[in-house]
Amino acid sequence: MNNQKQQKPTLSGQRFKTRKRDEKERFDPTQFQDCIIQGLTETGTDLEAVAKFLDASGAKLDYRRYAETLFDILVAGGMLAPGGTLADDMMRTDVCVFAAQEDLETMQAFAQVFNKLIRRYKYLEKGFEDEVKKLLLFLKGFSESERNKLAMLTGVLLANGTLNASILNSLYNENLVKEAFAVKLFKSWINEKDINAVAASLRKVSMDNRLMELFPANKQSVEHFTKYFTEAGLKELSEYVRNQQTIGARKELQKELQEQMSRGDPFKDIILYVKEEMKKNNIPEPVVIGIVWSSVMSTVEWNKKEELVAEQAIKHLKQYSPLLAAFTTQGQSELTLLLKIQEYCYDNIHFMKAFQKIVVLFYKAEVLSEEPILKWYKDAHVAKGKSVFLEQMKKFVEWLKNAEEESESEAEEGD
């Protein structure tokens, strides 16, 4: 048996030691900046040539490590110091956003450069987002013209999807000069898309209700916002914010109403609260009656048996009739309530046979009057369950018409 240990093979060859100086030169942002600036100077202001140069340079230069330097140069012409100023001792180029013409067409062309670059080098996406967030925080350090260009560029990039609307969070910094910036940004964004697309992007990142924060705390009102942006030529944005505010107020009203009902607050207190909210948030009565109806119907766990649910509904609604009657002082409000009842009974199948009983109850309780009921029957109903509900109401409507004719003839005899 051979006990002799087998000798392990060895690799022969010469080892090379990497010198620290070489490493430092290779990963030096100044050297990277010089390469980019030299290339941009050679391409000149032809932005298609700029895009081609940046595309080719990505294979040779370390974009991943120097993303911030790269984007600083393309926006400001050189590396930015904290606060947004260009470092004095550094090279700079005029082939950049801040040195370009201040118009939307030029900013659209620059947006294409960024778009192509990020599509080609996908890993730059995060670095670019961080860059824009930083630039938005540096607004005070830039000139008015530079801010305008940055605003237009950002709007175009938001519209084409290169940037996510969450970057606007950086604008909520208290120390920023942001109102005029926001005007330019939204103008270019809406110009590229429309207000519905802008609203969808804002909703996606839960920023649709935060636009008023662009103003100082003492000016964060719908009136101030709509006046400012309407005068700046952005009426559609003003209307959008006003609508958002109204929707928010309506949701809040419904939530509070349901809480008051579940606590069993007196109707007079609930009515007073609702009327104050109507006045404060300019909510019309026909809208309020819809909210009150939904709130009243959501406070109960309804029986699943059709023969029992009608009886349960009548008992419940009889109790709440004074509350509903307080918000049907207009014919349009009564009609709105009838349509809400129709939709509710159709959408909740156990209520299909209860529609006529609810309407008759409300007629007797003076929540609804004969004119809106007759109008609903004739031509103001909706398609949902139409044939079923019209059939249910036939006899009652005939009775109403006869009662109306009798009262008219009595009035004539009295004359």
PEDAHU-V277928 format. One record per residue. PHI is phi as a letter, one per 40 degrees, with the letter a starting at -180 (none if undefined). D_FIRST is the distance of its C-alpha to the first C-alpha in Angstrom with 1 decimal. Layout:
<<PHI & D_FIRST> <PHI & D_FIRST>>
This chain:
<<none & 0.0> <c & 3.7> <c & 6.2> <c & 9.0> <c & 11.7> <c & 13.2> <c & 16.7> <c & 19.5> <c & 22.1> <b & 25.5> <c & 29.0> <b & 31.1> <i & 34.9> <c & 37.9> <c & 38.9> <b & 42.6> <c & 44.2> <c & 47.1> <c & 50.2> <d & 52.1> <c & 55.4> <c & 54.4> <c & 53.4> <c & 56.8> <c & 58.7> <c & 56.9> <b & 57.7> <b & 61.2> <c & 64.0> <c & 66.5> <c & 64.7> <d & 64.4> <d & 68.1> <d & 69.1> <c & 67.2> <c & 69.0> <c & 72.4> <c & 72.2> <c & 71.3> <c & 74.2> <c & 76.6> <c & 75.8> <c & 76.3> <g & 79.6> <c & 81.3> <c & 80.3> <c & 78.3> <c & 76.7> <c & 75.3> <c & 74.2> <c & 72.3> <c & 70.6> <c & 69.7> <c & 68.2> <c & 66.3> <c & 64.7> <c & 64.0> <c & 61.9> <c & 59.1> <b & 59.1> <b & 60.3> <c & 58.7> <c & 61.3> <c & 59.1> <c & 59.1> <b & 62.6> <d & 64.5> <c & 67.0> <c & 67.8> <d & 68.1> <c & 70.6> <d & 72.5> <c & 73.1> <c & 74.2> <c & 76.6> <b & 77.9> <g & 77.0> <a & 74.6> <c & 72.4> <c & 74.4> <c & 74.6> <d & 75.0> <g & 78.4> <h & 78.5> <c & 79.6> <c & 78.1> <c & 76.4> <c & 78.7> <c & 76.1> <b & 74.3> <c & 74.9> <a & 76.8> <b & 77.9> <c & 81.0> <c & 79.0> <a & 78.7> <d & 80.4> <c & 82.5> <c & 83.9> <c & 84.7> <c & 88.1> <c & 89.0> <a & 89.5> <c & 87.7> <d & 87.1> <c & 85.1> <c & 83.1> <c & 82.3> <c & 81.0> <c & 78.7> <d & 77.6> <c & 76.3> <c & 74.3> <c & 72.5> <c & 72.2> <c & 70.5> <c & 68.2> <c & 67.0> <c & 66.6> <c & 64.5> <b & 62.4> <d & 62.3> <c & 60.4> <c & 63.7> <d & 65.5> <c & 64.7> <c & 65.3> <c & 68.7> <c & 69.7> <c & 68.9> <c & 70.9> <c & 74.0> <d & 73.8> <c & 73.7> <c & 76.6> <c & 78.7> <c & 78.3> <c & 79.4> <d & 82.6> <c & 84.9> <c & 83.3> <c & 84.3> <c & 87.7> <d & 89.8> <c & 89.1> <c & 85.3> <c & 85.5> <c & 87.5> <c & 85.0> <c & 82.0> <c & 84.0> <c & 84.7> <c & 81.2> <c & 79.7> <c & 82.2> <c & 81.1> <c & 77.4> <c & 78.0> <c & 80.0> <c & 77.3> <g & 74.5> <c & 72.6> <b & 73.4> <c & 73.4> <c & 76.6> <c & 74.6> <c & 74.8> <c & 78.5> <d & 77.4> <c & 77.4> <c & 81.2> <c & 81.8> <c & 81.3> <c & 84.6> <c & 85.0> <c & 85.0> <c & 87.9> <b & 87.2> <c & 90.3> <c & 91.2> <c & 87.6> <c & 87.3> <d & 90.4> <c & 88.9> <c & 85.5> <c & 87.1> <c & 89.5> <c & 86.8> <c & 84.6> <c & 87.5> <c & 88.6> <c & 85.2> <b & 85.1> <a & 87.7> <c & 88.3> <c & 86.6> <c & 83.4> <c & 83.6> <c & 84.3> <c & 81.3> <c & 78.9> <c & 80.4> <c & 80.1> <d & 76.4> <b & 75.6> <f & 78.3> <b & 80.5> <c & 83.5> <b & 85.2> <b & 84.4> <c & 86.5> <c & 89.3> <c & 86.8> <c & 87.3> <b & 90.5> <d & 90.9> <d & 91.2> <c & 95.0> <b & 95.3> <c & 92.8> <b & 95.4> <c & 95.8> <c & 99.3> <c & 98.0> <c & 95.0> <c & 97.1> <c & 99.9> <c & 97.5> <c & 95.5> <c & 98.5> <c & 100.3> <c & 97.2> <g & 97.5> <b & 94.7> <c & 96.9> <c & 94.2> <c & 91.8> <c & 94.7> <c & 95.4> <c & 91.7> <c & 91.5> <c & 94.8> <c & 93.5> <c & 90.2> <c & 92.2> <c & 94.4> <c & 91.5> <c & 89.9> <c & 93.2> <c & 93.6> <c & 90.1> <c & 90.8> <c & 94.2> <c & 92.7> <c & 90.0> <c & 92.6> <d & 95.0> <c & 92.4> <c & 91.7> <c & 95.4> <c & 96.0> <c & 93.1> <c & 94.5> <g & 97.9> <c & 99.8> <c & 103.5> <d & 104.4> <c & 106.9> <c & 104.0> <c & 101.7> <c & 104.6> <c & 105.3> <c & 101.7> <c & 101.4> <c & 104.7> <c & 103.6> <c & 100.3> <d & 102.3> <c & 104.5> <c & 101.7> <b & 99.4> <f & 102.2> <c & 101.0> <c & 103.7> <d & 104.8> <d & 103.6> <c & 100.0> <c & 100.4> <c & 101.6> <c & 98.4> <c & 96.4> <c & 98.5> <d & 98.2> <d & 94.4> <c & 94.2> <c & 96.5> <c & 94.5> <c & 91.1> <c & 92.2> <b & 92.1> <c & 89.5> <c & 91.3> <c & 91.6> <c & 89.7> <c & 92.5> <d & 95.1> <c & 98.0> <c & 97.3> <c & 96.3> <c & 99.8> <c & 101.3> <c & 98.7> <c & 99.3> <c & 103.0> <c & 102.8> <c & 100.4> <c & 102.3> <c & 105.6> <c & 104.4> <c & 103.2> <d & 106.3> <c & 108.0> <c & 105.0> <c & 104.8> <c & 108.6> <c & 108.4> <b & 106.5> <b & 108.5> <c & 111.6> <b & 111.4> <d & 111.6> <c & 108.4> <c & 106.5> <c & 107.8> <c & 106.7> <d & 103.2> <c & 102.9> <d & 104.0> <c & 101.3> <c & 98.7> <c & 99.7> <d & 99.5> <c & 96.0> <c & 94.8> <c & 96.2> <c & 94.6> <c & 91.2> <b & 91.2> <d & 91.9> <c & 93.2> <c & 96.0> <d & 97.3> <c & 100.3> <c & 101.0> <d & 102.2> <c & 105.9> <c & 105.9> <c & 104.4> <c & 107.0> <c & 109.9> <d & 108.8> <c & 108.6> <c & 112.0> <c & 113.6> <c & 111.8> <g & 113.2> <c & 109.8> <b & 110.7> <b & 114.1> <c & 115.6> <c & 115.6> <c & 111.8> <c & 111.2> <c & 113.5> <c & 112.0> <d & 108.5> <c & 109.7> <c & 111.5> <a & 109.0> <b & 106.8> <c & 104.2> <b & 100.7> <c & 99.0> <c & 96.7> <g & 98.1> <d & 101.5> <c & 102.9> <c & 102.0> <c & 103.4> <c & 106.5> <c & 107.3> <d & 106.8> <c & 109.2> <d & 111.8> <c & 114.2> <c & 113.9> <c & 114.6> <c & 117.6> <c & 118.8> <c & 118.3> <c & 120.3> <c & 123.1> <c & 123.2> <c & 123.4> <c & 126.3> <c & 128.2> <c & 127.9> <c & 129.1> <c & 132.1> <c & 132.9> <c & 132.9> <c & 135.2> <c & 137.6> <c & 137.6> <c & 138.7>>
